[in-house]
Amino acid sequence: MKCQEVRSLFSEYYDQELNREIKGSLKKHLALCQECSAEYESFKKALKVLTKLKTVEPKRDYSIKRQS
């Protein structure tokens, strides 16, 4: 697996949505590639921060103006 392909699969890997073969290849790549491994760790940290954010509901009179 190449770095670009591995990085494109981070979300599916994190969510455990990959089949066994692809998951194995990705896991092996992460073990061997320090750059992808570091990027995956950053990806996981970012998701942890995002999940801690509270959801803000817009005001009832909120609307989006569209430009023509």
JOBEL-V804442 format. One record per backbone hydrogen bond with DSSP energy under -1.0 kcal/mol. CO is the residue of the C=O (numbers start at 1). NH is the residue of the N-H. Records with the same first field share a line. If there is no record, write none. Layout:
CO->NH ; NH
This chain:
2->6
3->7
4->8
6->9
7->10
9->13
10->14
11->15
12->17
13->16
19->23
20->24
21->25
22->26
23->27
24->28
25->29
26->30
27->31
28->32
29->33
33->37
34->38
35->39
36->40
37->41
38->42
39->43
40->44
41->45
42->46
43->47
44->48
45->49
46->50
47->51
59->62
